[in-house]
Amino acid sequence: MWNILAGYGLGQDVDDVVADTAESALKASGSFDPELGHVQGWVLTIAKRRAYDHAKRAGAKGRLQGRLEGESDGPDPALNLVEDDFAQEVVERLAASAESRQILALTEKLVANPDSFRRVAALWMVYQGSVPKASAALGISQEALRDSRREVVRCAHVVRKAVAARSAGDPVTVGTLLGCLPVEGNEDGSWARALSVAVVRAGGFGKVTAASMAEVTGYSLNTCRQYVVEAHWLLQVARTVLEGVETA
């Protein structure tokens, strides 16, 4: 991003573009799909577009006039900023949508640990996805930051699906709740659905233990202790959104 700005003589404006990037990415965070790539690349794509937009606005205001006057054959070719990018257009449209803002607000409100949301916002928006840099600046371990990232991603996934189900008028049933759980990959919580199905078959969370789930699922006892708690929480997030409790 700085290299883009520096190319237009606007390196001193990097803080403004970081702020623009943070705003755009925060608005669109509910649309991020881990299946399509890493969050670092997603945020960097937004940052590049914001940098080009900033340069374009600066040119329109005459801040690049001296450079443009030095060109003999029309406008600077570098001002052909970017080719149309369908994927980026989709991101920008989602960033402007009320749904994205709703998903973001609900995720911030419903995430189990409020500090996790703040940590991940800093990781994505300020430190461009660099866990080492963010952990050093925030004064927490890299593993703690990764745990926060997983927590927020899982919560946002459930919120997004629950909002869609509620908009479609789906009833609050076990099937609907299970359908809100993550499926992208084990790090993002795909285990939650399989574990929750096993819990339902066993009679519900009030009737199972970590030991009984370890026997059924094959996960270790310690893993089941964690997974049972997290799966229960994710289902509570889904129910809260489906029932509209968060708007009360």
C-alpha positions as CSV (number, residue, x, y, z in Angstrom):
1,M,0.0,0.0,0.0
2,W,2.8,2.5,0.9
3,N,4.6,1.7,-2.3
4,I,1.5,2.6,-4.3
5,L,1.1,5.9,-2.5
6,A,4.8,6.6,-2.7
7,G,4.6,6.2,-6.5
8,Y,2.2,9.2,-6.6
9,G,4.2,11.2,-4.1
10,L,1.6,10.6,-1.4
11,G,3.6,8.4,1.1
12,Q,2.8,10.8,3.9
13,D,-0.9,9.9,3.5
14,V,-0.6,6.3,4.5
15,D,-2.4,6.8,7.8
16,D,-5.4,8.1,6.0
17,V,-5.5,5.1,3.7
18,V,-5.1,2.7,6.7
19,A,-8.1,4.3,8.2
20,D,-10.1,4.0,5.0
21,T,-9.1,0.4,4.7
22,A,-10.1,-0.4,8.3
23,E,-13.5,1.2,7.7
24,S,-14.1,-0.7,4.4
25,A,-12.9,-4.1,5.8
26,L,-14.8,-3.8,9.0
27,K,-18.0,-3.1,7.1
28,A,-17.4,-6.1,4.8
29,S,-16.0,-8.5,7.4
30,G,-19.2,-10.5,7.4
31,S,-18.7,-11.3,3.7
32,F,-15.2,-12.7,4.1
33,D,-15.2,-16.4,3.1
34,P,-12.2,-18.4,4.2
35,E,-12.8,-20.9,1.4
36,L,-11.8,-18.2,-1.1
37,G,-8.5,-17.4,0.4
38,H,-6.6,-16.0,3.4
39,V,-7.9,-12.9,5.2
40,Q,-4.5,-11.3,4.7
41,G,-4.9,-11.3,1.0
42,W,-8.5,-10.1,1.3
43,V,-7.6,-7.1,3.4
44,L,-4.6,-6.3,1.2
45,T,-6.8,-6.2,-1.8
46,I,-9.0,-3.7,-0.1
47,A,-5.9,-1.7,1.0
48,K,-4.6,-1.5,-2.6
49,R,-8.0,-0.3,-3.9
50,R,-8.2,2.3,-1.1
51,A,-4.7,3.5,-2.0
52,Y,-5.5,3.8,-5.7
53,D,-8.8,5.6,-4.8
54,H,-6.8,8.0,-2.6
55,A,-4.4,8.7,-5.4
56,K,-7.2,9.3,-7.8
57,R,-8.9,11.8,-5.5
58,A,-5.6,13.5,-4.9
59,G,-5.2,13.9,-8.6
60,A,-8.7,15.3,-9.0
61,K,-7.9,17.9,-6.4
62,G,-4.8,19.0,-8.2
63,R,-2.3,17.6,-5.7
64,L,-0.6,15.8,-8.6
65,Q,-0.8,18.7,-11.0
66,G,2.9,19.3,-11.0
67,R,3.5,15.7,-12.1
68,L,0.8,15.7,-14.7
69,E,2.1,19.0,-16.2
70,G,5.4,17.3,-16.8
71,E,3.9,14.7,-19.1
72,S,3.9,15.6,-22.8
73,D,1.5,13.2,-24.2
74,G,-1.7,13.2,-22.2
75,P,-2.4,11.9,-18.8
76,D,0.1,9.8,-16.8
77,P,-0.4,6.1,-17.8
78,A,-0.1,5.3,-14.1
79,L,-3.5,7.0,-13.6
80,N,-5.1,4.1,-15.4
81,L,-5.6,2.8,-11.9
82,V,-6.9,-0.7,-12.1
83,E,-8.8,-2.9,-14.4
84,D,-12.4,-3.8,-13.4
85,D,-12.3,-6.4,-10.8
86,F,-15.5,-8.3,-10.4
87,A,-14.6,-9.8,-7.0
88,Q,-13.6,-6.5,-5.6
89,E,-16.8,-4.9,-6.8
90,V,-18.7,-7.5,-4.9
91,V,-16.7,-6.8,-1.8
92,E,-17.3,-3.1,-2.1
93,R,-21.0,-3.6,-2.7
94,L,-21.2,-5.8,0.4
95,A,-19.3,-3.2,2.4
96,A,-22.0,-0.7,1.6
97,S,-24.8,-3.0,2.5
98,A,-26.9,-2.9,5.6
99,E,-26.5,-6.6,6.0
100,S,-22.7,-6.4,6.3
101,R,-23.0,-3.8,9.0
102,Q,-25.5,-5.9,10.8
103,I,-23.4,-9.0,10.7
104,L,-20.4,-7.0,11.9
105,A,-22.3,-5.5,14.8
106,L,-23.8,-8.8,15.8
107,T,-20.5,-10.5,15.7
108,E,-19.0,-7.9,18.0
109,K,-21.9,-8.2,20.4
110,L,-22.1,-12.0,20.5
111,V,-18.5,-13.1,20.4
112,A,-17.7,-14.9,23.6
113,N,-14.7,-12.7,24.5
114,P,-15.0,-9.0,23.6
115,D,-11.2,-8.7,23.6
116,S,-11.1,-11.2,20.8
117,F,-12.9,-8.9,18.5
118,R,-10.7,-5.9,19.2
119,R,-7.6,-8.1,18.8
120,V,-8.7,-9.4,15.4
121,A,-9.8,-5.9,14.2
122,A,-6.2,-4.7,15.0
123,L,-4.7,-7.8,13.3
124,W,-6.7,-7.4,10.1
125,M,-6.9,-3.6,9.8
126,V,-3.6,-2.3,11.3
127,Y,-1.1,-5.1,11.0
128,Q,-2.3,-6.5,7.6
129,G,-2.8,-10.0,9.0
130,S,0.7,-10.3,10.5
131,V,0.3,-12.3,13.6
132,P,3.9,-11.7,14.9
133,K,3.6,-7.9,14.5
134,A,0.1,-7.8,16.0
135,S,1.0,-10.0,18.9
136,A,4.1,-7.9,19.8
137,A,2.2,-4.7,19.6
138,L,-0.8,-6.0,21.6
139,G,1.4,-7.7,24.2
140,I,-0.2,-11.1,23.8
141,S,1.2,-14.5,22.6
142,Q,0.8,-15.4,18.9
143,E,-1.2,-18.5,20.0
144,A,-3.6,-16.3,21.9
145,L,-4.1,-14.1,18.9
146,R,-4.7,-17.1,16.7
147,D,-7.3,-18.3,19.2
148,S,-9.0,-15.0,19.0
149,R,-9.0,-15.1,15.2
150,R,-10.6,-18.5,15.2
151,E,-13.2,-17.4,17.7
152,V,-14.2,-14.4,15.7
153,V,-14.2,-16.2,12.4
154,R,-16.5,-18.9,13.8
155,C,-18.8,-16.4,15.4
156,A,-19.1,-14.4,12.2
157,H,-19.8,-17.5,10.1
158,V,-22.7,-18.5,12.4
159,V,-24.1,-15.0,12.6
160,R,-24.0,-14.7,8.8
161,K,-25.8,-17.9,8.2
162,A,-28.3,-17.3,11.0
163,V,-29.1,-13.8,9.6
164,A,-29.8,-15.4,6.2
165,A,-32.0,-18.1,7.7
166,R,-34.0,-15.6,9.7
167,S,-34.4,-13.4,6.6
168,A,-35.7,-16.5,4.7
169,G,-38.2,-17.1,7.5
170,D,-36.7,-20.5,8.5
171,P,-38.1,-21.8,11.8
172,V,-35.9,-22.2,14.8
173,T,-35.4,-26.0,14.6
174,V,-32.5,-28.2,15.4
175,G,-31.9,-28.6,11.7
176,T,-31.8,-24.8,11.1
177,L,-29.4,-24.4,14.1
178,L,-27.1,-27.1,12.8
179,G,-27.1,-25.5,9.4
180,C,-25.6,-22.3,10.8
181,L,-22.5,-24.1,12.1
182,P,-19.1,-23.7,10.3
183,V,-18.1,-26.1,7.5
184,E,-15.0,-24.4,6.0
185,G,-12.3,-26.4,7.7
186,N,-11.3,-27.8,11.0
187,E,-9.6,-24.6,12.1
188,D,-12.7,-22.7,11.5
189,G,-14.9,-25.2,13.4
190,S,-16.3,-27.8,11.0
191,W,-16.1,-30.2,13.9
192,A,-18.9,-28.3,15.6
193,R,-21.6,-29.7,13.4
194,A,-20.5,-33.4,13.7
195,L,-20.1,-33.0,17.5
196,S,-23.5,-31.2,17.8
197,V,-25.2,-34.0,15.8
198,A,-23.7,-36.5,18.3
199,V,-24.9,-34.4,21.2
200,V,-28.4,-34.2,19.8
201,R,-28.5,-38.0,19.3
202,A,-27.4,-38.5,22.9
203,G,-30.3,-36.3,24.2
204,G,-28.8,-32.8,24.3
205,F,-26.0,-30.9,26.0
206,G,-27.5,-31.4,29.4
207,K,-27.1,-35.2,29.1
208,V,-23.6,-35.6,27.7
209,T,-20.1,-35.3,29.2
210,A,-16.8,-34.7,27.6
211,A,-16.0,-38.4,28.3
212,S,-19.1,-39.7,26.6
213,M,-18.5,-37.5,23.5
214,A,-14.9,-38.7,23.4
215,E,-16.2,-42.3,23.1
216,V,-18.6,-41.4,20.4
217,T,-16.5,-39.0,18.2
218,G,-13.0,-40.4,18.7
219,Y,-11.7,-37.0,19.8
220,S,-9.5,-36.9,22.9
221,L,-11.0,-36.1,26.3
222,N,-9.3,-32.7,26.5
223,T,-10.4,-31.9,22.9
224,C,-14.0,-32.8,23.7
225,R,-14.0,-30.7,26.9
226,Q,-13.2,-27.7,24.6
227,Y,-15.4,-28.7,21.7
228,V,-18.5,-29.3,23.8
229,V,-18.3,-25.8,25.3
230,E,-17.6,-24.1,22.0
231,A,-20.3,-26.0,20.0
232,H,-22.9,-25.1,22.7
233,W,-21.8,-21.5,22.5
234,L,-22.1,-21.4,18.7
235,L,-25.5,-22.9,18.7
236,Q,-26.6,-20.3,21.3
237,V,-25.3,-17.6,19.0
238,A,-27.3,-19.0,16.1
239,R,-30.5,-19.2,18.3
240,T,-30.0,-15.7,19.6
241,V,-29.9,-14.3,16.0
242,L,-32.7,-16.5,14.7
243,E,-35.0,-15.5,17.5
244,G,-34.1,-11.8,17.2
245,V,-33.2,-11.5,20.8
246,E,-30.2,-9.2,20.0
247,T,-32.6,-6.5,18.8
248,A,-34.7,-6.5,21.9
